[in-house]
Amino acid sequence: MPILIIGMMLGFVVVGGDDSCATAAVPGAPGVSVDPNSVPQTEIAGYGHEQLVNAANVIQAGKDLGLNVRDQTIGVMTAMGESSLRNIDYGDWETGGVTNPDGSRTTSIGLFQQQDGWGTREERLNPYISSTKFFQAMIQKVPDRESLEPTIVAHRTQINADPYHYERFWDGAVQIVEGLTGVKTGLNPGDSSPSGGTCDPTVPGGVNAQGWAAPSAGPVTSPFGIRTHPIYGTQRLHAGTDLGPGCDSPIWAAQDGTVTFRGFDGGGNGVIAIDHGGGVTTRYLHMYDSGMLVNVGDKVKAGQQIARVGSSGESTGCHLHFEVQVNGENVDPEPFMAAVGITLGQ
């Protein structure tokens, strides 16, 4: 009740929520820990004790480098895809006669099937050291990994022939990390979006006295108007305002309304459109399919979480592209929202 009173005094209503996600690790937060020597005789996601001990070494190596839980899970996923979490002392040459591009025999060994360039044979066969080397390479090669799918992060680190080879191991990796650490990571199995998903319930937004809400938090990263397109390099109208709250951050309905579109446009952009009546429509872009939380026909309320920030389609990183249309024409969202008491970018 005191929170509600304060909110009303400030001109907005704080919508109540559930704190059942409070104990989950937020993607991007400090990593989780596990002692490899404490792994019980058990099975998780079809992997036995020896494999889980190796996974624990991967997790702990990531923790010791200061990486977050998503990075750690990507490490486990990669080792699953390379060796089924077995510290094997042979690789592609021995099993399939695979050679390097220059025709030389591959020398892949260990959890990550690392060749000679990764270190000595002893280092590559040490689960903790080989994991550390993998993460160090990931940090160097993929600085933008928070805006990429986990399988693409692994691919850019390992240079695997198939960028999507690791995708099918994501579910099991999440289960193993959560099972070994006892921490609900917030990384949903079955969700390969860059941030790996988020825990439920959804996060409500604030609604002002005029019945409007900010569509997301974060700074304005690109305003409405003519600009050079970051991908195509041509001058064209940027028909909305970009907000940068970070991958997987909540996206809120700006006003009460009805969802009229939920899907992908011709550019591969995830799109949700909401009709608010009176000729006003708002559009929200760049979510992944797993990050779109409403469907066509749904009645939504201002401040209701409708999606999670992603980077699908014509996007160079996680952000929300927010549009306002009046009678079918795009208008600048910043002055429109200011007129209803909402300042974008706060």
Secondary structure, DSSP 8 states (H G I E B T S, - for coil): -HHHHHHHHTTEEE-----TTTTS--TTSB-----GGG--S--BTTB-HHHHHHHHHHHHHHHHTT-BHHHHHHHHHHHHHHHTT---S--HHHHH--B-TTS-B---BTTTTB-GGG--HHHHTSHHHHHHHHHHHHHHH-TTGGGS-HHHHHHHHH--S-TTTTGGGHHHHHHHHHHHH----S--TT--STT----SS----EEETTS---S--S-EEE-SEEEE-TTT--EEEE-SEEE---TT-EEE-SSSEEEEEEEE-TT--EEEEEEEETTEEEEEE---GGGB---TT-EE-TT-EEEE-B--SS-SSSBEEEEEEETTEEE-HHHHHHHTT--TT-
